[in-house]
Amino acid sequence: MGQGARPGIAGLLEFARDPDPEMRVEALESLGWVGRWEPGQVVPVLLQCLADQEARVRAEAAEALGKMARQGAKVEDAVPALRQAAQDPDQRVRNEAEEALENIARAEKRRR
C-alpha cells in the first residue's frame, strides 16, 4: 500500500503498519491532517487500523477519519466500520467513532 501516493503520505502509510503501536498512533495522527490529499490511499489503511488490537490505535484511526471529513475529504466508505467502532468496548474508540460519523454527516450536508 502507498504506491502512487505522495512520498510523505506513502511513508506515513508504512508507519501506520509498524509493529510498535506508538508508531502507528503517531502515523495515524498525521494521516488525519494530510490524508485529504490521498483519501483513496489513506482510507483503506485507516479502516484496517479500526480493527487493530490496540484501543489507542483504533481511536486514532477513527479520529483521523473525522479530521479528514472536516477537511472535506470523501470518507463515506468508512461509515459502516465507524458504526461498528461506535460499539467498541473502549470508551475513547466509541467517542471518536461517533464524532467521526457526525463530521461525515456534516460534510455531506455541506456538499448538497
N, C-alpha and C positions, 0 to 999 in steps of 0.2 A: 504494500500500500504506500501511497505517497508519490508514486511515479507520475510525473506530469504536473505535480503540484509545485508551487513556488518553492524555491530552495529552503527558506526559513520554515515554511509550513511543513514541508517534507520532513525536515529534521524533528519538528515537534510531533509529527505523526509517529515517527520511530520511537521517540521518548515516551509517548503515550502507551507503548507496549513494553516498556522496560520492566525487568523483574522487580525493581525497587518501587514500592507503592508511592514513596515520596516523589520520586522522579515522575511517575505517572500523574500525580496530582499537580505538580508544577507545570508539566506539559499541557494538561487539560485547562489549567487556569489561563495560560497564554493562548491556547486554541480558541477559547471563548471570545477573546478580543480580535484575533486575526482570521478566524475561521470563516467569517462572512465572505472573504475573497475567494474561497475554495470550498463552498459547502458540499459539493459533490464528493470531495475527497475527505472532508472532516467529519461530516455527519455519520457515515458508517463506522468510523473509529469511535466516535462518542457513543454510538449505540452499543458497540461491543463493551465499552467501559461501564455502561449502565448495568451490566451483568457481572462486573468484577467482584471478586470475593471480598475486597476491602470496601467497607462502607464509605470511607472518605473519598475513594476513587469514584464510586457511584454518585455520591453527592456532587463532586466537582464536575462530572460529566453532565449531570442534569443542569447545574448552574451554567456551564458553558453553552449548552443548547439555549437556555434562557437569554444569555447575553447575545448570542448570535441573532435570536429572534428580535430582541430590542433594537439591534443594529440594522434590521431589515432583511436579514438572510432568510431564505425559504427553508425552513426546517420542519415543515409539516409532516414529513415522513417519520419523524421521531414521536409523534403523538401516541401511537399505541404503546411504545416502550415506556414513555413517560407516564402514561396512565398506570402501567404495571408498576413502575418505580414509585408512584404515589401510594402504593400499598406495601412498600418496603418495611421490614421490621425496624429500620433505623429512622429516627425522627428527622434528622437533618436531610437524609435522602428524600423522605416524603415531602418535607418543606420545599426543597429545591425543585423537585419534580412538579409540585403544584404551582410554584411560581413560574417555572418554565412554560407550563401549559397556559397560564394566564398571559404570559408575554406573547406566546404564539397566537392566542386568540385576539389580543390587541393588535398585533401586526397584521393579521388577516383583515380586521375591520378597517385599518388604515389603507390597505390595498384596494378596498372596494370603492 
